[in-house]
Amino acid sequence: EGTLSTEIGSMTSLVRLHLYFNYISGSIPSEIGQLNNLESLRLDSNRLNGSIPPQLGNCTSLEEVTMSVNDLSGTVPLTLSTLPNLKQFEAERNHLSGSVPQEFCSLTANGVVIVVGCSLNCHCCTPPAFACTDV
């Protein structure tokens, strides 16, 4: 239990941050965008709320981002579509809204797996790159 501190931004050597099933509440601090070496971010099955910080797009080493089964709201930030090494993005079972940015289309063409909730529109995503899993 607890929250993610803004001090997380000072952990610049961090490569993997796996905090799934830890009852973490509160928002994801924007300082997470300072983790330039971060390759894997797994925040699934917590009690996180607020929006996905657009600063996450600054983590250019990210390959995997999973934050399913939380209380996140807002939209999927456009900045995530610019991550050059991204292979997997999962954010189903949240309260996200709007559309998956059109720029994600080029990612799915390159084999990136995107799993978001059925409440989001994705006009260019098709299986197997896109899976609707709000069941």
N, C-alpha and C positions, 0 to 999 in steps of 0.2 A: 504494500500500500504506500501511497505517497504521490508526489508530483514530479515532473521533470523540471529541474532547476535551470535557470538561464545560464548558470555556470557550465552547462554542458558544452557551450561554445568554446571553452578553453581546453577541451580534450581533443586537440587537433591531430593527435596521432591515432585516434580511434579508427579502427577499420571495420569492426562489426559491433552493432548495438542491437542486441536481442533481448527485449524486455516484454515478451508476450506472456499473457496469463499472470500478470503481476498486480492487478487491481490499481493501476496507475490512473489518477484522475487529473483534471485540469486540462490545460491546452498544451500543444506542442510549441515550445518556445522558438521564436524566429532565429535565435542564436544557433540552432541546429544547422543552419546554413553555413556556418563557419567550419564545419567538419570536412575539409577538403579531401581527406584520405578515406572517408567512410564509403565502404563498398556495399554493406548490407544493413538495412534498417528494418527491424521487425518489431512492430508495436501492436500486433494483433491482440484481440480479446482483452482489452483493458476498459477503462472508463473515460477515455480521452474525449474532450469536447472542443468546440471552437472549429476553426478552419485549418486546412492543410497549409502550412506556411509556404508562401511562394519562394522564400529564401532557400528551400530545399533544392531548388534548381541550381544553386551555387555548388552543390556537392557533386562535382563532375565525375567522381570515381564511382558513384552509386550504380550498382547493378541490380539490386533487389530492394523494393520498397513494399512492405506489406503492413497495412494498418486496418485490416478488416475487423469487424465486430467491435466497434466503438460507438461513440455518439458524435462523430465528426459531422460538421455541417458546411454549407457553402458549396463552392465549386472546386473542380480539379484545376489546380493552377497551371496556366499555360507554360510556365517555366519548367515544369517536369518533362515536357516534350522535347526540351533541348539537351537532356542528359545523354551524353554520347555513348555511355556504356550500359544503359538501362536494358535489362532483359526481362524484368517482371515488375508489374505494378498491380497491387491488389488493394481494393478499398471497398469491398462489398459489405453489406449489413451495417451501414452508417446512415446518416441523414443528408447525404450529398444531393445536390440538385443541379439542374441545368443540363449542359451538354459536355461530353468529353471534347476537349479542344480538337479542332480539325487537324492540327499539327501532329496529333498522335497517329494519324493515318500512315505517315511514312514509317513510324516505328513498328506498327503491326505488319507492314510489308516486309520489314527486316526480321520478323520472327519474335518480336517482343510480345509477351503474354500480358494482356490487360484484362483484369477481372474487376468489374465495378457493379454496382447495384442496378437493378432494373429501373430505378427511378431516374437514371441518367440517360440522356439521348446520346447515341453514337451512330451517326449516319454512315460512317465509312467502315466501322468495325464489323467483322463477320467472324463466325467460328472458324477455326479454333482460337484465333487471336483474341476474340472477345467472348466472354461468357457471362450470361445474365443469371445471377445466383442469389436472388433475394427470397428464396423459398424458405 
